Amino acid sequence: MKTIYFDHFQTAAMKEAFDEAWYCMRFVGATGEKAVLLREQIASAIVEVASLGERNPHDLCHHALRRIPPVTRAYASDDRRE
């Protein structure tokens, strides 16, 4: 596995992308372990896309949200029924 380094500006863009993606997922209703899993998937997807060279926070967010499996979103929404 290749080590990838991000500078301050890239890290700031990834943080903004993560915050935006998490805000978009607020209606999913994930809590507890499901929320942790969802946040990890968002972060992992953002790092993956950023490592390919994407630096625009909105594009990072968009790509990250598209990489979250629909099953994850469905499981996360099960929390509202508990």
N, C-alpha and C positions, 0 to 999 in steps of 0.2 A: 504494500500500500504506500503510495506516494504521500509525503507530508506536504500540506498546502498551508501557506501563510497568507493572512489577510492584513492589510494595513488598517489604520484608524478609519479612513473613509469607507472602505469596504465593509468593515465591521459595523459602522453606523448605518450603512444601507441595509445590511442584513437584519439589524435590530428593528429598523423601521418596517421592513418587509414582514418580520415576525409579528410585530405589534398589529400591523394592518391585517394580516392573515388571521390572527387570533380574534381580532374584532369582528371579522367577517364570519367567524365560526361561533359567535356568541349565542346564536339562536339554536345551536345544536343541542345545548343543554347538558353537555358532558360535565360530570362531576367526579371527584375522587380519582381512582386509578384510570378511568376512561379519559378524563381530562389530561392526566399526565401522559398517557399514550398518544393522545391527539397532539399535544404540544411537542412531544418528541418527534412525531412524524413530520410536523410542520418545520421544525428546526432542521431536521435531517434533510428534508427536501430543499430548503433554502440553501444550506451549505453545499449540497450536491450541485445545484444550479449555479451558485456563485463560483464554485470551483471550475466551472466550464467557461467562466469569464463574464457572466451577467453581472451588472453593477447597478442597474436601475431598480430601486426599491419596489416600485409598482409591478415591474415585470417579474422580479423575484417572488413577490407575493402571488401573483397570478400563476406562475409555474408551480409554486409549492402547493397551492390549493388544488391544482389539476392533478397533482401526483398523490393526493390523499385518496385511497381507495373508497369507493362508495359504501362498501361494507363497513368501514370504520365510521363513516358518518352515520350510518344506520344504527350501529351499535351504540354510538355516543348518544343518539336521540332516545334510546331505550331508558335512560336515566329519568326522563320526564314522566315515565309511566310507573316508576317504582314508588 
